[in-house]
Amino acid sequence: MSSAWIESVLELMRRHGIAEFEYQDDIRHVVASGGEVFEVGQRAEEPAAPAQRRAETVAAPHIGLFLPEHPSSTKDAALPRLVRRGEIIGYLKASDLLRPVVAPSDGVLSRQLARTGALVGYGTPLFELHAADL
């Protein structure tokens, strides 16, 4: 778990009024509560090991004008936000055609890398995604 991923989770908790969040995998058990993060089961003399999970870049699958949300959407697409593998996270517009950009994995979509309305080509970085087991 990188510090950026933890900050993204804490921001989501604040935004949505979530009081407590718990995460557990094969290596660690983490509880976030009251704006603080605690490592459960760690002995006091052992510092928490930094996570090796890195941010992944979501790239444009084709060419078009980048739109982070559907033109007729009324829902809030603010970042950071949790996304699921296969979820539409943006669009590429070519003439009258809107082609979806989908999340390659579950995680926290933390940062938009391309400007809204920018002409992007295949492979242009669009978002930063911190993969997570949701």
C-alpha atoms as a printed R data frame, in Angstrom:
    type eleno elety resid chain resno       x       y       z
1   ATOM     1    CA   MET     A     1   0.000   0.000   0.000
2   ATOM     2    CA   SER     A     2   1.612   3.228  -1.071
3   ATOM     3    CA   SER     A     3   1.073   6.444   0.836
4   ATOM     4    CA   ALA     A     4  -0.764   7.852  -2.230
5   ATOM     5    CA   TRP     A     5  -3.173   4.896  -2.129
6   ATOM     6    CA   ILE     A     6  -3.768   5.378   1.598
7   ATOM     7    CA   GLU     A     7  -4.326   9.123   1.110
8   ATOM     8    CA   SER     A     8  -6.816   8.352  -1.673
9   ATOM     9    CA   VAL     A     9  -8.725   5.985   0.620
10  ATOM    10    CA   LEU     A    10  -8.735   8.543   3.451
11  ATOM    11    CA   GLU     A    11 -10.029  11.222   1.053
12  ATOM    12    CA   LEU     A    12 -12.834   8.888  -0.106
13  ATOM    13    CA   MET     A    13 -13.693   8.195   3.535
14  ATOM    14    CA   ARG     A    14 -13.909  11.930   4.300
15  ATOM    15    CA   ARG     A    15 -15.936  12.674   1.150
16  ATOM    16    CA   HIS     A    16 -18.486   9.919   1.746
17  ATOM    17    CA   GLY     A    17 -18.694  10.100   5.539
18  ATOM    18    CA   ILE     A    18 -17.172   6.659   6.141
19  ATOM    19    CA   ALA     A    19 -16.042   6.311   9.747
20  ATOM    20    CA   GLU     A    20 -13.838   3.221   9.449
21  ATOM    21    CA   PHE     A    21 -12.131   1.196   6.698
22  ATOM    22    CA   GLU     A    22 -10.422  -2.151   7.118
23  ATOM    23    CA   TYR     A    23  -8.084  -3.875   4.646
24  ATOM    24    CA   GLN     A    24  -6.415  -7.251   4.989
25  ATOM    25    CA   ASP     A    25  -4.251  -9.319   2.645
26  ATOM    26    CA   ASP     A    26  -1.623 -12.044   3.070
27  ATOM    27    CA   ILE     A    27   0.931  -9.565   4.392
28  ATOM    28    CA   ARG     A    28  -0.892  -6.977   6.491
29  ATOM    29    CA   HIS     A    29  -4.052  -5.949   8.245
30  ATOM    30    CA   VAL     A    30  -4.749  -2.206   8.199
31  ATOM    31    CA   VAL     A    31  -7.547  -0.226   9.857
32  ATOM    32    CA   ALA     A    32  -8.250   3.431   9.021
33  ATOM    33    CA   SER     A    33 -10.360   5.286  11.558
34  ATOM    34    CA   GLY     A    34 -10.739   8.930  12.496
35  ATOM    35    CA   GLY     A    35  -8.297  10.052   9.795
36  ATOM    36    CA   GLU     A    36  -5.516   7.784  11.091
37  ATOM    37    CA   VAL     A    37  -4.163   4.490   9.764
38  ATOM    38    CA   PHE     A    38  -3.215   1.639  12.105
39  ATOM    39    CA   GLU     A    39  -1.350  -1.580  11.346
40  ATOM    40    CA   VAL     A    40  -3.098  -4.392  13.281
41  ATOM    41    CA   GLY     A    41  -0.986  -7.180  14.742
42  ATOM    42    CA   GLN     A    42   2.345  -5.342  14.381
43  ATOM    43    CA   ARG     A    43   4.626  -5.467  17.372
44  ATOM    44    CA   ALA     A    44   5.670  -2.048  18.656
45  ATOM    45    CA   GLU     A    45   9.370  -2.614  17.851
46  ATOM    46    CA   GLU     A    46   8.607  -3.568  14.232
47  ATOM    47    CA   PRO     A    47   7.963  -0.635  11.901
48  ATOM    48    CA   ALA     A    48   5.392  -1.217   9.191
49  ATOM    49    CA   ALA     A    49   7.077  -2.352   5.987
50  ATOM    50    CA   PRO     A    50   6.458  -0.057   3.030
51  ATOM    51    CA   ALA     A    51   4.279  -1.597   0.345
52  ATOM    52    CA   GLN     A    52   5.720  -2.354  -3.049
53  ATOM    53    CA   ARG     A    53   2.477  -1.882  -4.983
54  ATOM    54    CA   ARG     A    54   2.928   0.906  -7.527
55  ATOM    55    CA   ALA     A    55   0.552   3.086  -9.456
56  ATOM    56    CA   GLU     A    56  -0.484   1.827 -12.870
57  ATOM    57    CA   THR     A    57  -1.065   4.136 -15.831
58  ATOM    58    CA   VAL     A    58  -4.303   3.700 -17.763
59  ATOM    59    CA   ALA     A    59  -3.475   4.494 -21.390
60  ATOM    60    CA   ALA     A    60  -5.707   5.442 -24.314
61  ATOM    61    CA   PRO     A    61  -6.787   2.315 -26.219
62  ATOM    62    CA   HIS     A    62  -7.259   4.358 -29.425
63  ATOM    63    CA   ILE     A    63  -7.231   7.934 -30.764
64  ATOM    64    CA   GLY     A    64  -9.785  10.617 -29.945
65  ATOM    65    CA   LEU     A    65 -10.703  13.619 -27.822
66  ATOM    66    CA   PHE     A    66 -10.427  12.624 -24.164
67  ATOM    67    CA   LEU     A    67 -13.500  13.009 -21.937
68  ATOM    68    CA   PRO     A    68 -13.262  11.835 -18.296
69  ATOM    69    CA   GLU     A    69 -17.048  11.380 -18.156
70  ATOM    70    CA   HIS     A    70 -19.947  10.940 -20.585
71  ATOM    71    CA   PRO     A    71 -21.053  14.278 -22.097
72  ATOM    72    CA   SER     A    72 -24.605  13.835 -20.774
73  ATOM    73    CA   SER     A    73 -23.546  12.562 -17.328
74  ATOM    74    CA   THR     A    74 -24.891  14.296 -14.250
75  ATOM    75    CA   LYS     A    75 -23.083  12.134 -11.680
76  ATOM    76    CA   ASP     A    76 -19.925  13.314  -9.939
77  ATOM    77    CA   ALA     A    77 -16.740  11.798 -11.389
78  ATOM    78    CA   ALA     A    78 -14.416  13.438  -8.850
79  ATOM    79    CA   LEU     A    79 -11.086  11.829  -8.076
80  ATOM    80    CA   PRO     A    80  -9.966   9.860  -6.189
81  ATOM    81    CA   ARG     A    81 -12.645   7.197  -6.563
82  ATOM    82    CA   LEU     A    82 -12.944   3.425  -6.336
83  ATOM    83    CA   VAL     A    83 -13.321   1.583  -9.642
84  ATOM    84    CA   ARG     A    84 -13.837  -2.037 -10.655
85  ATOM    85    CA   ARG     A    85 -12.172  -3.918 -13.481
86  ATOM    86    CA   GLY     A    86 -14.152  -3.280 -16.689
87  ATOM    87    CA   GLU     A    87 -15.878  -0.150 -15.340
88  ATOM    88    CA   ILE     A    88 -16.030   2.756 -17.799
89  ATOM    89    CA   ILE     A    89 -13.732   5.486 -16.470
90  ATOM    90    CA   GLY     A    90 -13.663   7.822 -19.476
91  ATOM    91    CA   TYR     A    91 -14.389   8.191 -23.165
92  ATOM    92    CA   LEU     A    92 -12.568   8.940 -26.386
93  ATOM    93    CA   LYS     A    93 -14.606  10.893 -28.907
94  ATOM    94    CA   ALA     A    94 -13.949  10.520 -32.625
95  ATOM    95    CA   SER     A    95 -16.488  12.506 -34.668
96  ATOM    96    CA   ASP     A    96 -19.901  11.368 -33.347
97  ATOM    97    CA   LEU     A    97 -18.543   8.121 -31.908
98  ATOM    98    CA   LEU     A    98 -17.823   7.765 -28.170
99  ATOM    99    CA   ARG     A    99 -15.548   4.840 -27.327
100 ATOM   100    CA   PRO     A   100 -15.205   3.810 -23.664
101 ATOM   101    CA   VAL     A   101 -11.989   3.674 -21.670
102 ATOM   102    CA   VAL     A   102 -12.288   0.892 -19.069
103 ATOM   103    CA   ALA     A   103 -10.433   0.196 -15.842
104 ATOM   104    CA   PRO     A   104  -7.936  -2.656 -16.359
105 ATOM   105    CA   SER     A   105  -8.187  -3.730 -12.705
106 ATOM   106    CA   ASP     A   106  -9.920  -2.993  -9.394
107 ATOM   107    CA   GLY     A   107  -8.459  -0.075  -7.475
108 ATOM   108    CA   VAL     A   108  -8.437   3.624  -6.730
109 ATOM   109    CA   LEU     A   109  -8.463   5.978  -9.694
110 ATOM   110    CA   SER     A   110  -6.342   8.714  -8.180
111 ATOM   111    CA   ARG     A   111  -5.306  11.204 -10.846
112 ATOM   112    CA   GLN     A   112  -6.304  12.372 -14.326
113 ATOM   113    CA   LEU     A   113  -3.181  12.684 -16.493
114 ATOM   114    CA   ALA     A   114  -4.675  13.989 -19.767
115 ATOM   115    CA   ARG     A   115  -6.473  17.309 -20.069
116 ATOM   116    CA   THR     A   116 -10.241  17.139 -20.708
117 ATOM   117    CA   GLY     A   117 -10.870  17.659 -24.431
118 ATOM   118    CA   ALA     A   118  -7.246  16.935 -25.415
119 ATOM   119    CA   LEU     A   119  -6.573  15.006 -28.609
120 ATOM   120    CA   VAL     A   120  -4.855  11.799 -27.487
121 ATOM   121    CA   GLY     A   121  -3.316   8.957 -29.423
122 ATOM   122    CA   TYR     A   122  -2.981   5.265 -28.752
123 ATOM   123    CA   GLY     A   123  -0.991   4.730 -25.544
124 ATOM   124    CA   THR     A   124  -1.315   8.283 -24.204
125 ATOM   125    CA   PRO     A   125  -1.529   8.159 -20.367
126 ATOM   126    CA   LEU     A   126  -5.042   9.126 -19.220
127 ATOM   127    CA   PHE     A   127  -5.306   8.157 -15.541
128 ATOM   128    CA   GLU     A   128  -3.263   6.900 -12.616
129 ATOM   129    CA   LEU     A   129  -4.735   3.785 -10.985
130 ATOM   130    CA   HIS     A   130  -3.606   2.202  -7.709
131 ATOM   131    CA   ALA     A   131  -4.558  -1.459  -7.979
132 ATOM   132    CA   ALA     A   132  -6.251  -3.040  -4.970
133 ATOM   133    CA   ASP     A   133  -8.161  -6.176  -4.058
134 ATOM   134    CA   LEU     A   134 -11.704  -4.872  -3.597
